[in-house]
């Protein structure tokens, strides 16, 4: 465990969905010394008297995925962190989402699988949680591109949709690729089954 309490740290936190400071509650504390909690105000977390050296800053909330960040407090005085929405995140009505789960052929959830959506000019990706669940959405910058784009793409909107390619991969499994139309303003749900790289049956 790090010794001494000499450093301060400022953490600028963003909600990955809105691109702004979180308005939903979250906790932020030092893993090695849980009694040390950050002072949270307007999406900024301040730590004072941190142990000098490497510490793990933990972020916990029912609305965001757990996130742990290792920081060398003797070197870094300011960092930026994005919190990714969990299944309980209150997405606004009309949000363009792709939600689902990744399982093996016995329907056992696959945690840590990489799920990526690609379309002409953009992409978004995430990792499944321990229960194989994921939620994908266009980030704030991507949504700006969609609204302004004048090319040959179908612009998402109240009646819009866009052609996307879904790529799902995990160690020990064959990569799964699918193409489909992603409608804007709706939550698309799908379960993806991965086959093992080697058939052990």
Secondary structure by P-SEA (a helix, b strand, c coil): ccccccbbbbbbcccccccccccccbbbbbcccccccccccccbbbbccccccbbbbbbbcccccbbbbbbcccccccbbbbbbbccccccccccccccccccccccccccbbbbbbbcccccccccccccccbbbbbcaaaaaaaaccccccccccccbbbbbbbbbbcccccbbbbbbbbbccbbbbbbbbbbcccccc
